[in-house]
Amino acid sequence: MTKLELQEKFRNRFHKEATHFFFCPGRVNLIGEHIDYNGGKVMPCAISLGTFLAVAKNTDKKLRFHCLNFPETAELHLQSSYTKTGKEWFNYPLGAIHQLLQDDHTVSGLDMLFYGNLPIGAGLSSSASIEVLTMFAINELFQLNISNTDIAILGKKVENEFIGVNSGIMDQFAVAIGRKDKAILLNCDTLEYEYLPFEIGDYVLAIINSNKQRELADSKYNERFRECGAALKLLKRELSVTHLCDIDPVIFESHKHLIKDPELEKRAFHVITENERVKLAIIALQNGELEKFGELMYASHQSLKELYEVSGRELDVIVEFCKTYSDCIGARMTGAGFGGCAIALVKKNSFEEFATKLIAFYKERIGYEPAVFASVIGGGVGSL
Ligand code: GLA
């Protein structure tokens, strides 16, 4: 969507001109899944798909939300706080505005037109994208001087407190500070980060949307969050640690008897071994050992499937196909799971054939088609 096209849509809707235009990407996570709320390291990157916003201030003290992707709209009086209403899309930007108001920032009336080209609710962080986009836009419009890191922190608060999902910081952080062709190595405990060159030579990072509706994803996610907290509490009886990711596999082995519940033990074991995989993945990427990186992706998927139990038949079928395709060297589900997307490292020259064969394989087993596309690693939120 170009700025010109956005302006035209804005004019049709509001009968005036938009004054500012912004874009915020979505993200994929290369490795380190369900790690952010356990204090470890993750490796996401921003992608070129995302959410657009055209906006202008108004003087009638109204917040108007329109989105080209949804029929639902909202027009609300400017208030000092808001609460979530139903499950509509505009709760995300509304939550972002609510959060800024809670932090004593003042905003005027706004006419807002959103458009997203990210598949919605597919695990590519469409919600973090719209939250961070809204805050970034208001930050620019009213010169609030909030850093992108703080926007990410506030975005997480929106998700946790306004939307009601106990998610970690990874998604908001990735879309706020992403950089073209770079993976972000984020320490979710300290929020220190660095950019790693994502140099994959003859390969392409494929994104495969399972097109499976993510039912009950939020409640299952919150369940995993609680399970990790419960396992940590038990381990803390003997270990002086703050997060599950502070524990290495050897220490875990000698203390896992404290957990007793086999479900909780599996969850903790995933977290602790996934955190180790991230460390190995950093070395593999730095040494250009893509095949090693790919193996770690497969191992991550296996652990998410069997220990953390957040995959599902659709994502498993995708990874099963990838393992049989010789020009694919690694694949895994990405994001929260329970449906959504997988990623795969595929030889550039074979990408078309890979996509065709995967679609047929998946359709035969699942009954409908996945969407397969080659991703472009893009920059973070910004003005258009
Ligand atoms: C979702 C959450 C993130 C993270 C991932 C799993 O995307 O929003 O905070 O926990 O799931 O890694």
Boltz pocket constraint, residues with backbone or C-beta under 6 A from the ligand:
constraints:
  - pocket:
      binder: B
      contacts: [[A, 29], [A, 32], [A, 33], [A, 34], [A, 35], [A, 36], [A, 37], [A, 123], [A, 167], [A, 168], [A, 169], [A, 170], [A, 171], [A, 335], [A, 336], [A, 337]]
      max_distance: 6.0
